[in-house]
Amino acid sequence: MGDVTKADLEALRRLAEEGRAAPLAGGRYLAAFASLSAVGLVCLYWLIESKAPGWTALALWGGLMAVGAGLFTLFNRQTADLPGAHTATGKTEGMVWSYGGFASFAFALA
């Protein structure tokens, strides 16, 4: 282990202070995608109960995925300029939401 220098301590202090007052911006993702999923499941239930052809479920989820991709793009543009978006916490939160979206997409394709 090396000696901790004053420059190292200053870098850690800057990192801690830049994210101190910055709120997380992921709540909009949670609200939007939870609502989108709830609407999709209610519509799917209605399609099953009405004995609609199988392709309608595919069209429903395809449409919802397109709406979700549009919302994701819109939210990414809106949150890019928020205070704290370029802090370590903001970048980590953005990666978590991105990978969560990719995982959901892969699960939907499986």
PLY file of the C-alpha trace (Angstrom):
ply
format ascii 1.0
element vertex 110
property float x
property float y
property float z
element edge 109
property int vertex1
property int vertex2
end_header
0.00 0.00 0.00
1.23 3.45 -0.84
1.18 6.57 1.22
-1.98 8.63 1.10
-1.07 12.02 -0.26
-2.78 15.34 0.13
-3.84 15.17 -3.54
-5.56 11.83 -2.90
-7.47 13.28 0.02
-8.47 16.32 -2.02
-9.76 14.07 -4.81
-11.84 12.07 -2.34
-13.21 15.26 -0.80
-14.26 16.61 -4.24
-15.93 13.30 -5.07
-17.89 13.33 -1.81
-18.92 16.98 -2.08
-20.07 16.88 -5.70
-22.80 14.37 -4.94
-23.82 15.63 -1.53
-26.81 17.73 -2.61
-27.63 16.00 -5.87
-30.89 14.04 -5.78
-31.28 10.80 -7.69
-33.42 11.08 -10.82
-34.51 7.46 -11.25
-37.97 7.82 -9.73
-39.44 8.83 -13.07
-38.14 5.61 -14.63
-39.72 3.51 -11.88
-43.08 5.27 -12.11
-43.23 5.17 -15.90
-42.16 1.57 -16.39
-44.25 0.25 -13.50
-47.29 1.99 -14.99
-46.46 0.71 -18.45
-46.12 -2.83 -17.13
-49.42 -2.60 -15.24
-51.22 -1.35 -18.35
-49.67 -4.16 -20.38
-50.72 -6.83 -17.92
-54.29 -5.52 -17.68
-54.53 -5.40 -21.48
-53.09 -8.90 -21.73
-55.66 -10.18 -19.25
-58.40 -8.57 -21.33
-56.99 -10.17 -24.51
-56.92 -13.60 -22.89
-60.43 -13.27 -21.50
-61.83 -12.10 -24.83
-60.09 -15.02 -26.61
-58.31 -12.69 -29.01
-55.91 -14.23 -31.54
-52.36 -14.86 -30.33
-50.79 -12.22 -32.54
-52.62 -9.48 -30.61
-50.56 -10.22 -27.50
-47.40 -9.95 -29.58
-48.61 -6.65 -31.02
-49.47 -5.40 -27.52
-46.04 -6.14 -26.07
-44.28 -4.89 -29.18
-46.15 -1.60 -28.90
-45.44 -1.32 -25.21
-41.76 -2.00 -25.82
-41.70 0.77 -28.43
-43.38 3.18 -25.99
-40.90 2.12 -23.29
-37.94 2.74 -25.60
-39.32 6.18 -26.41
-39.78 6.99 -22.72
-36.28 5.75 -21.96
-34.81 8.01 -24.64
-36.88 10.98 -23.46
-35.92 10.49 -19.81
-32.25 10.11 -20.68
-32.32 13.44 -22.51
-34.15 15.14 -19.65
-31.93 13.82 -16.88
-28.64 14.48 -18.67
-28.65 18.14 -17.60
-29.94 17.70 -14.05
-27.65 18.62 -11.18
-25.80 15.52 -10.09
-26.15 13.70 -13.40
-22.38 13.63 -13.85
-21.52 12.61 -10.30
-20.42 9.08 -9.50
-23.82 8.33 -7.96
-25.72 9.72 -10.95
-23.62 7.74 -13.42
-24.05 4.56 -11.39
-27.80 5.05 -11.23
-27.92 5.59 -14.99
-26.01 2.37 -15.60
-28.30 0.41 -13.27
-31.41 1.62 -15.11
-29.82 0.92 -18.50
-28.80 -2.61 -17.61
-32.17 -3.22 -15.98
-33.84 -2.21 -19.23
-31.58 -4.46 -21.27
-32.29 -7.37 -18.92
-36.04 -6.79 -19.17
-35.79 -6.68 -22.95
-33.81 -9.93 -23.02
-36.34 -11.54 -20.67
-39.19 -10.42 -22.94
-37.47 -11.97 -25.96
-36.83 -15.28 -24.17
0 1
1 2
2 3
3 4
4 5
5 6
6 7
7 8
8 9
9 10
10 11
11 12
12 13
13 14
14 15
15 16
16 17
17 18
18 19
19 20
20 21
21 22
22 23
23 24
24 25
25 26
26 27
27 28
28 29
29 30
30 31
31 32
32 33
33 34
34 35
35 36
36 37
37 38
38 39
39 40
40 41
41 42
42 43
43 44
44 45
45 46
46 47
47 48
48 49
49 50
50 51
51 52
52 53
53 54
54 55
55 56
56 57
57 58
58 59
59 60
60 61
61 62
62 63
63 64
64 65
65 66
66 67
67 68
68 69
69 70
70 71
71 72
72 73
73 74
74 75
75 76
76 77
77 78
78 79
79 80
80 81
81 82
82 83
83 84
84 85
85 86
86 87
87 88
88 89
89 90
90 91
91 92
92 93
93 94
94 95
95 96
96 97
97 98
98 99
99 100
100 101
101 102
102 103
103 104
104 105
105 106
106 107
107 108
108 109
